[in-house]
């Protein structure tokens, strides 16, 4: 995914051995087929690859890329009419999973700069490479971003477990921002207060909550479902 993304790959390290040599040849072939600059590929022992990845979960290949290019808020709001905003989500695997789903439905993602997970190698892996193609905005203040979106014509829905309105009640066919809170604390008071409507996903189990990436998928695909139906058929 990095080879076809927005970032330039500077170097690639691959575990030495016959499989590594085949993979190195495939990398050069992929780069040539995509018409992009081919990074330097070096075969290294397994222990060096683990050291460079700072983890044994590298699957035999590690890449060095340019810093992640976050999008501007204005660009995201101009080019997308569906946005998933995350309030202090700190688990990189949750962030990666949300990015993957959001990208697949054409939604942009907004995350705060502080007290939240950012795009790291773990997030890239969890997103299955979707980070390299998704529109991700990193904002200084999420409440300010919400107000900016509202001025641009978006309607903002904050997801909370105890919300009075079910998630499938509102009309999401217009420009829409969904806001999900942190894994343990939910939406902050300021962010919740900035939302136009608070919606909940009805649950019947004893746990009483969903993983943030699952909740994001439920909301995003409800918007997709509605947008695929003619105006008069939405019920």
C-alpha atoms as a printed R data frame, in Angstrom:
    type eleno elety resid chain resno       x       y       z
1   ATOM     1    CA   UNK     A     1   0.000   0.000   0.000
2   ATOM     2    CA   UNK     A     2   2.851   2.400   0.720
3   ATOM     3    CA   UNK     A     3   4.181   1.982  -2.814
4   ATOM     4    CA   UNK     A     4   0.952   3.336  -4.262
5   ATOM     5    CA   UNK     A     5   0.303   5.929  -1.565
6   ATOM     6    CA   UNK     A     6   1.136   9.595  -1.113
7   ATOM     7    CA   UNK     A     7   4.367   9.075   0.808
8   ATOM     8    CA   UNK     A     8   7.761   8.463  -0.710
9   ATOM     9    CA   UNK     A     9   9.436   5.259   0.413
10  ATOM    10    CA   UNK     A    10  13.107   5.906   1.080
11  ATOM    11    CA   UNK     A    11  14.377   2.438   1.922
12  ATOM    12    CA   UNK     A    12  13.093  -1.095   2.395
13  ATOM    13    CA   UNK     A    13  14.691  -3.846   4.452
14  ATOM    14    CA   UNK     A    14  13.715  -7.454   3.750
15  ATOM    15    CA   UNK     A    15  14.676 -10.597   5.659
16  ATOM    16    CA   UNK     A    16  17.453 -12.394   3.827
17  ATOM    17    CA   UNK     A    17  16.868 -15.792   2.281
18  ATOM    18    CA   UNK     A    18  15.240 -17.170  -0.837
19  ATOM    19    CA   UNK     A    19  11.815 -15.813   0.108
20  ATOM    20    CA   UNK     A    20  13.379 -12.416   0.773
21  ATOM    21    CA   UNK     A    21  15.043 -12.341  -2.649
22  ATOM    22    CA   UNK     A    22  11.723 -13.123  -4.313
23  ATOM    23    CA   UNK     A    23  10.010 -10.395  -2.303
24  ATOM    24    CA   UNK     A    24  12.718  -7.885  -3.241
25  ATOM    25    CA   UNK     A    25  12.156  -8.673  -6.919
26  ATOM    26    CA   UNK     A    26   8.417  -8.265  -6.446
27  ATOM    27    CA   UNK     A    27   8.904  -4.849  -4.814
28  ATOM    28    CA   UNK     A    28  10.899  -3.653  -7.822
29  ATOM    29    CA   UNK     A    29   8.222  -5.054 -10.134
30  ATOM    30    CA   UNK     A    30   5.415  -3.342  -8.172
31  ATOM    31    CA   UNK     A    31   7.212  -0.016  -8.286
32  ATOM    32    CA   UNK     A    32   7.815  -0.318 -12.017
33  ATOM    33    CA   UNK     A    33   4.216  -1.299 -12.702
34  ATOM    34    CA   UNK     A    34   2.989   1.702 -10.706
35  ATOM    35    CA   UNK     A    35   5.390   4.027 -12.494
36  ATOM    36    CA   UNK     A    36   6.912   5.267  -9.247
37  ATOM    37    CA   UNK     A    37  10.392   5.671  -7.862
38  ATOM    38    CA   UNK     A    38  11.779   2.345  -6.665
39  ATOM    39    CA   UNK     A    39  13.224   2.515  -3.148
40  ATOM    40    CA   UNK     A    40  16.551   0.961  -2.186
41  ATOM    41    CA   UNK     A    41  15.996  -2.629  -1.033
42  ATOM    42    CA   UNK     A    42  18.459  -4.308   1.346
43  ATOM    43    CA   UNK     A    43  18.407  -7.911   2.545
44  ATOM    44    CA   UNK     A    44  19.235  -8.193   6.252
45  ATOM    45    CA   UNK     A    45  19.258 -10.895   8.964
46  ATOM    46    CA   UNK     A    46  16.094 -11.481  10.971
47  ATOM    47    CA   UNK     A    47  17.493  -9.886  14.143
48  ATOM    48    CA   UNK     A    48  18.312  -6.650  12.305
49  ATOM    49    CA   UNK     A    49  14.833  -6.499  10.816
50  ATOM    50    CA   UNK     A    50  13.319  -6.956  14.263
51  ATOM    51    CA   UNK     A    51  15.555  -4.198  15.596
52  ATOM    52    CA   UNK     A    52  14.559  -1.772  12.853
53  ATOM    53    CA   UNK     A    53  10.868  -2.557  13.296
54  ATOM    54    CA   UNK     A    54  11.143  -2.440  17.104
55  ATOM    55    CA   UNK     A    55   8.875  -5.480  17.001
56  ATOM    56    CA   UNK     A    56   8.992  -9.109  15.866
57  ATOM    57    CA   UNK     A    57   5.669  -8.600  14.019
58  ATOM    58    CA   UNK     A    58   7.181  -7.310  10.781
59  ATOM    59    CA   UNK     A    59   6.262 -10.172   8.406
60  ATOM    60    CA   UNK     A    60   9.724 -10.089   6.870
61  ATOM    61    CA   UNK     A    61   9.737  -6.518   5.569
62  ATOM    62    CA   UNK     A    62  10.262  -3.034   7.026
63  ATOM    63    CA   UNK     A    63  10.078   0.288   5.189
64  ATOM    64    CA   UNK     A    64  11.339   3.796   5.913
65  ATOM    65    CA   UNK     A    65   8.962   6.453   4.575
66  ATOM    66    CA   UNK     A    66   8.535  10.214   4.658
67  ATOM    67    CA   UNK     A    67   6.512  11.670   7.573
68  ATOM    68    CA   UNK     A    68   2.779  11.159   7.304
69  ATOM    69    CA   UNK     A    69   1.102  13.937   5.245
70  ATOM    70    CA   UNK     A    70  -2.043  14.961   7.123
71  ATOM    71    CA   UNK     A    71  -4.671  16.805   5.098
72  ATOM    72    CA   UNK     A    72  -5.930  20.301   5.829
73  ATOM    73    CA   UNK     A    73  -9.354  20.620   7.448
74  ATOM    74    CA   UNK     A    74 -10.597  22.824   4.600
75  ATOM    75    CA   UNK     A    75  -9.560  20.221   2.041
76  ATOM    76    CA   UNK     A    76 -11.368  17.431   3.877
77  ATOM    77    CA   UNK     A    77 -14.587  19.427   4.236
78  ATOM    78    CA   UNK     A    78 -14.514  20.535   0.604
79  ATOM    79    CA   UNK     A    79 -13.841  17.092  -0.868
80  ATOM    80    CA   UNK     A    80 -15.912  14.885   1.451
81  ATOM    81    CA   UNK     A    81 -19.509  15.068   2.643
82  ATOM    82    CA   UNK     A    82 -18.980  12.371   5.273
83  ATOM    83    CA   UNK     A    83 -16.465  12.701   8.106
84  ATOM    84    CA   UNK     A    84 -15.637  10.507  11.100
85  ATOM    85    CA   UNK     A    85 -14.186  12.555  13.972
86  ATOM    86    CA   UNK     A    86 -12.555  10.802  16.929
87  ATOM    87    CA   UNK     A    87 -12.356  12.407  20.354
88  ATOM    88    CA   UNK     A    88  -9.264  11.186  22.246
89  ATOM    89    CA   UNK     A    89  -9.203   7.646  20.831
90  ATOM    90    CA   UNK     A    90  -5.837   6.365  22.024
91  ATOM    91    CA   UNK     A    91  -5.634   2.751  20.905
92  ATOM    92    CA   UNK     A    92  -3.697   2.548  17.605
93  ATOM    93    CA   UNK     A    93  -5.511  -0.603  16.543
94  ATOM    94    CA   UNK     A    94  -8.876   1.098  16.999
95  ATOM    95    CA   UNK     A    95  -7.693   4.115  15.031
96  ATOM    96    CA   UNK     A    96  -6.360   1.933  12.240
97  ATOM    97    CA   UNK     A    97  -9.595  -0.031  12.019
98  ATOM    98    CA   UNK     A    98 -11.679   3.162  11.888
99  ATOM    99    CA   UNK     A    99  -9.450   4.596   9.154
100 ATOM   100    CA   UNK     A   100  -9.836   1.428   7.100
101 ATOM   101    CA   UNK     A   101 -13.629   1.512   7.291
102 ATOM   102    CA   UNK     A   102 -13.886   5.261   6.738
103 ATOM   103    CA   UNK     A   103 -11.683   5.125   3.672
104 ATOM   104    CA   UNK     A   104 -13.702   2.302   2.147
105 ATOM   105    CA   UNK     A   105 -16.921   4.340   2.353
106 ATOM   106    CA   UNK     A   106 -15.290   7.567   1.147
107 ATOM   107    CA   UNK     A   107 -15.264   9.359   4.492
108 ATOM   108    CA   UNK     A   108 -12.540  11.632   5.818
109 ATOM   109    CA   UNK     A   109 -11.174  11.202   9.354
110 ATOM   110    CA   UNK     A   110 -10.423  13.939  11.897
111 ATOM   111    CA   UNK     A   111  -8.284  13.330  14.987
112 ATOM   112    CA   UNK     A   112  -7.006  15.737  17.652
113 ATOM   113    CA   UNK     A   113  -3.305  16.505  17.918
114 ATOM   114    CA   UNK     A   114  -3.075  15.840  21.640
115 ATOM   115    CA   UNK     A   115  -4.205  12.989  23.926
116 ATOM   116    CA   UNK     A   116  -5.003  10.765  20.952
117 ATOM   117    CA   UNK     A   117  -3.416   8.142  18.738
118 ATOM   118    CA   UNK     A   118  -1.746   9.464  15.603
119 ATOM   119    CA   UNK     A   119  -0.693   7.747  12.389
120 ATOM   120    CA   UNK     A   120   2.157   5.463  13.450
121 ATOM   121    CA   UNK     A   121   3.482   2.195  11.971
122 ATOM   122    CA   UNK     A   122   1.064   0.299  14.227
123 ATOM   123    CA   UNK     A   123  -1.858   2.336  12.905
124 ATOM   124    CA   UNK     A   124  -0.723   1.851   9.304
125 ATOM   125    CA   UNK     A   125  -0.631  -1.917   9.849
126 ATOM   126    CA   UNK     A   126  -3.998  -1.991  11.623
127 ATOM   127    CA   UNK     A   127  -5.550  -0.040   8.753
128 ATOM   128    CA   UNK     A   128  -4.213  -2.548   6.198
129 ATOM   129    CA   UNK     A   129  -2.513   0.366   4.443
130 ATOM   130    CA   UNK     A   130  -5.644   2.517   4.188
131 ATOM   131    CA   UNK     A   131  -3.765   5.370   5.908
132 ATOM   132    CA   UNK     A   132  -1.795   5.874   2.695
133 ATOM   133    CA   UNK     A   133  -4.925   6.694   0.717
134 ATOM   134    CA   UNK     A   134  -7.368   8.074   3.291
135 ATOM   135    CA   UNK     A   135  -7.971  11.761   3.984
136 ATOM   136    CA   UNK     A   136  -6.889  12.218   7.608
137 ATOM   137    CA   UNK     A   137  -6.951  15.591   9.337
138 ATOM   138    CA   UNK     A   138  -5.051  16.264  12.549
139 ATOM   139    CA   UNK     A   139  -6.609  19.252  14.315
140 ATOM   140    CA   UNK     A   140  -5.444  21.318  17.269
141 ATOM   141    CA   UNK     A   141  -8.906  21.432  18.803
142 ATOM   142    CA   UNK     A   142 -11.708  19.030  17.854
143 ATOM   143    CA   UNK     A   143 -14.453  21.384  19.063
144 ATOM   144    CA   UNK     A   144 -13.140  24.113  16.766
145 ATOM   145    CA   UNK     A   145 -13.134  21.626  13.879
146 ATOM   146    CA   UNK     A   146 -16.745  20.721  14.611
147 ATOM   147    CA   UNK     A   147 -17.718  24.399  14.546
148 ATOM   148    CA   UNK     A   148 -15.824  24.804  11.277
149 ATOM   149    CA   UNK     A   149 -17.699  21.857   9.797
150 ATOM   150    CA   UNK     A   150 -21.044  23.285  10.916
151 ATOM   151    CA   UNK     A   151 -20.248  26.598   9.233
152 ATOM   152    CA   UNK     A   152 -19.457  24.633   6.073
153 ATOM   153    CA   UNK     A   153 -22.950  23.106   6.115
154 ATOM   154    CA   UNK     A   154 -22.343  19.840   7.961
155 ATOM   155    CA   UNK     A   155 -24.694  18.397  10.566
156 ATOM   156    CA   UNK     A   156 -22.803  16.877  13.482
157 ATOM   157    CA   UNK     A   157 -23.894  13.713  15.323
158 ATOM   158    CA   UNK     A   158 -22.194  12.678  18.546
159 ATOM   159    CA   UNK     A   159 -22.461   9.011  19.484
160 ATOM   160    CA   UNK     A   160 -23.256   8.272  23.128
161 ATOM   161    CA   UNK     A   161 -24.550   5.109  24.753
162 ATOM   162    CA   UNK     A   162 -27.313   6.893  26.654
163 ATOM   163    CA   UNK     A   163 -28.507   9.126  23.810
164 ATOM   164    CA   UNK     A   164 -32.278   9.500  23.467
165 ATOM   165    CA   UNK     A   165 -32.307   9.093  19.690
166 ATOM   166    CA   UNK     A   166 -31.349   5.842  17.926
167 ATOM   167    CA   UNK     A   167 -28.587   6.041  15.345
168 ATOM   168    CA   UNK     A   168 -30.882   5.004  12.470
169 ATOM   169    CA   UNK     A   169 -33.396   7.787  13.062
170 ATOM   170    CA   UNK     A   170 -31.700  10.916  11.610
171 ATOM   171    CA   UNK     A   171 -31.246  11.678   7.928
172 ATOM   172    CA   UNK     A   172 -27.568  11.378   6.981
173 ATOM   173    CA   UNK     A   173 -27.898  12.149   3.291
174 ATOM   174    CA   UNK     A   174 -26.561  15.673   3.679
175 ATOM   175    CA   UNK     A   175 -23.022  16.623   4.730
176 ATOM   176    CA   UNK     A   176 -22.486  14.657   7.936
177 ATOM   177    CA   UNK     A   177 -19.901  14.451  10.703
178 ATOM   178    CA   UNK     A   178 -20.017  11.559  13.149
179 ATOM   179    CA   UNK     A   179 -18.142  12.017  16.426
180 ATOM   180    CA   UNK     A   180 -17.038   9.093  18.571
181 ATOM   181    CA   UNK     A   181 -15.425   9.381  21.988
182 ATOM   182    CA   UNK     A   182 -12.530   7.653  23.690
183 ATOM   183    CA   UNK     A   183 -12.567   4.006  24.639
184 ATOM   184    CA   UNK     A   184 -13.060   4.631  28.346
185 ATOM   185    CA   UNK     A   185 -14.511   8.131  28.750
186 ATOM   186    CA   UNK     A   186 -16.651   8.684  25.678
187 ATOM   187    CA   UNK     A   187 -17.151  12.209  24.386
188 ATOM   188    CA   UNK     A   188 -15.725  15.082  26.375
189 ATOM   189    CA   UNK     A   189 -18.279  17.611  27.632
190 ATOM   190    CA   UNK     A   190 -17.088  20.318  25.238
191 ATOM   191    CA   UNK     A   191 -17.175  18.053  22.200
192 ATOM   192    CA   UNK     A   192 -20.578  16.614  23.151
193 ATOM   193    CA   UNK     A   193 -21.943  20.127  23.619
194 ATOM   194    CA   UNK     A   194 -20.772  21.152  20.154
195 ATOM   195    CA   UNK     A   195 -22.688  18.334  18.424
196 ATOM   196    CA   UNK     A   196 -26.089  19.081  16.882
197 ATOM   197    CA   UNK     A   197 -27.625  15.730  17.838
198 ATOM   198    CA   UNK     A   198 -26.570  12.837  20.048
199 ATOM   199    CA   UNK     A   199 -27.386   9.353  18.808
200 ATOM   200    CA   UNK     A   200 -27.016   5.906  20.325
201 ATOM   201    CA   UNK     A   201 -26.720   2.344  19.071
202 ATOM   202    CA   UNK     A   202 -29.245   0.158  20.927
203 ATOM   203    CA   UNK     A   203 -27.584  -2.733  22.769
204 ATOM   204    CA   UNK     A   204 -29.051  -5.755  24.529
205 ATOM   205    CA   UNK     A   205 -26.031  -7.419  26.133
206 ATOM   206    CA   UNK     A   206 -24.581  -6.961  29.594
207 ATOM   207    CA   UNK     A   207 -21.359  -5.262  28.470
208 ATOM   208    CA   UNK     A   208 -23.228  -2.136  27.406
209 ATOM   209    CA   UNK     A   209 -20.773  -0.805  24.853
210 ATOM   210    CA   UNK     A   210 -19.189  -1.466  21.477
211 ATOM   211    CA   UNK     A   211 -15.603  -1.225  20.370
212 ATOM   212    CA   UNK     A   212 -15.107   2.240  18.860
213 ATOM   213    CA   UNK     A   213 -14.196   0.806  15.453
214 ATOM   214    CA   UNK     A   214 -17.372  -1.300  15.400
215 ATOM   215    CA   UNK     A   215 -19.502   1.720  16.378
216 ATOM   216    CA   UNK     A   216 -17.838   3.733  13.616
217 ATOM   217    CA   UNK     A   217 -18.689   1.046  11.064
218 ATOM   218    CA   UNK     A   218 -22.328   0.928  12.184
219 ATOM   219    CA   UNK     A   219 -22.737   4.690  11.792
220 ATOM   220    CA   UNK     A   220 -20.832   4.991   8.514
221 ATOM   221    CA   UNK     A   221 -22.680   2.173   6.826
222 ATOM   222    CA   UNK     A   222 -26.032   3.536   7.968
223 ATOM   223    CA   UNK     A   223 -25.119   6.742   6.140
224 ATOM   224    CA   UNK     A   224 -24.108   4.695   3.099
225 ATOM   225    CA   UNK     A   225 -27.384   2.747   3.236
226 ATOM   226    CA   UNK     A   226 -29.423   5.920   3.299
227 ATOM   227    CA   UNK     A   227 -27.476   7.560   0.496
228 ATOM   228    CA   UNK     A   228 -28.042   4.625  -1.810
229 ATOM   229    CA   UNK     A   229 -31.810   5.072  -1.653
230 ATOM   230    CA   UNK     A   230 -33.873   7.670  -3.499
231 ATOM   231    CA   UNK     A   231 -35.233  10.472  -1.333
232 ATOM   232    CA   UNK     A   232 -38.785   9.164  -1.377
233 ATOM   233    CA   UNK     A   233 -37.778   5.612  -0.395
234 ATOM   234    CA   UNK     A   234 -35.921   6.426   2.825
235 ATOM   235    CA   UNK     A   235 -37.891   5.129   5.813
